[in-house]
Amino acid sequence: MKCPLCEEGKKLDPEFQGEGIGTMQMNLHNLFGTKLENDGIQIQEKNVLMWDNSSGEYAKLGIIINFCPICGRRIREKEGKRGW
C-alpha cells in the first residue's frame, strides 16, 4: 500500500485546535458554501514538510524532514544537511 503523503503526493487535511479568527477567504467560503482546497499538509521538493492553515493569506510553514511522519519511510539519504 502506497503512503498518501510521501509516495502519492496527496495533501493531508490538518487537525485544528481551537476556533481562532477566520481569514477573509475562509469567511467568504463559509458565506457562499464552498470548500477551501488549498489548506493542507504535504511534502514538497527537497523533503520539506509544508503546511498552511491561513488560506494562503500568510506565509506557509515548513520543516526539513528525513522520514515520512505518516509511514516512517526514509525520504532523505543524508541527515544533518539542510538540502537547500
C-alpha positions as CSV (number, residue, x, y, z in Angstrom):
1,M,0.0,0.0,0.0
2,K,1.4,3.4,-1.0
3,C,1.7,6.2,1.5
4,P,-0.7,9.0,0.5
5,L,1.7,11.7,1.8
6,C,5.2,10.7,0.6
7,E,4.5,8.4,-2.3
8,E,1.3,9.7,-3.8
9,G,1.9,13.4,-3.1
10,K,-1.6,13.9,-1.7
11,K,-2.3,16.7,0.7
12,L,-3.5,15.7,4.2
13,D,-6.2,17.6,6.0
14,P,-4.7,19.4,9.1
15,E,-6.2,18.9,12.5
16,F,-7.2,22.1,14.3
17,Q,-7.1,23.0,17.9
18,G,-9.5,25.8,18.9
19,E,-11.5,28.1,16.7
20,G,-9.4,31.2,16.2
21,I,-10.4,34.0,13.9
22,G,-11.3,33.1,10.3
23,T,-9.3,34.7,7.5
24,M,-11.2,36.8,4.9
25,Q,-11.0,33.9,2.4
26,M,-12.4,31.4,4.9
27,N,-15.3,33.8,5.8
28,L,-16.1,34.2,2.1
29,H,-16.1,30.5,1.5
30,N,-18.3,29.9,4.6
31,L,-20.7,32.6,3.4
32,F,-21.1,31.1,-0.1
33,G,-20.9,27.5,0.9
34,T,-17.7,26.5,-1.0
35,K,-14.9,24.4,0.4
36,L,-11.3,25.6,0.6
37,E,-8.9,23.4,-1.4
38,N,-5.6,25.0,-0.6
39,D,-5.2,24.2,3.1
40,G,-3.3,21.1,3.9
41,I,-0.1,19.3,4.7
42,Q,2.3,18.0,2.0
43,I,5.9,17.0,1.4
44,Q,7.5,19.3,-1.3
45,E,10.8,19.2,-3.1
46,K,14.0,18.7,-1.0
47,N,12.0,16.9,1.7
48,V,10.3,19.9,3.2
49,L,7.1,19.2,5.0
50,M,4.9,22.2,4.3
51,W,1.6,23.3,5.9
52,D,-0.7,26.3,5.6
53,N,-3.9,27.0,7.6
54,S,-4.2,30.6,6.7
55,S,-6.0,30.2,3.3
56,G,-2.9,31.5,1.6
57,E,-3.0,34.9,3.3
58,Y,0.2,34.4,5.3
59,A,3.5,32.6,4.7
60,K,3.4,28.8,4.6
61,L,5.4,27.0,7.3
62,G,7.8,24.1,6.7
63,I,10.5,21.9,8.2
64,I,13.0,19.7,6.6
65,I,12.4,16.0,7.4
66,N,14.4,12.8,7.0
67,F,11.5,10.3,7.4
68,C,7.8,10.5,6.4
69,P,5.7,11.3,9.5
70,I,2.9,9.0,8.3
71,C,4.6,5.8,7.2
72,G,8.2,6.2,8.6
73,R,9.9,5.7,5.2
74,R,13.3,7.3,4.9
75,I,13.0,10.0,2.3
76,R,16.4,11.6,2.6
77,E,19.7,9.9,2.3
78,K,22.0,12.1,4.4
79,E,20.9,13.6,7.7
80,G,22.3,16.9,9.0
81,K,22.5,18.8,5.8
82,R,19.6,21.1,5.0
83,G,19.4,20.0,1.4
84,W,18.7,23.5,0.0
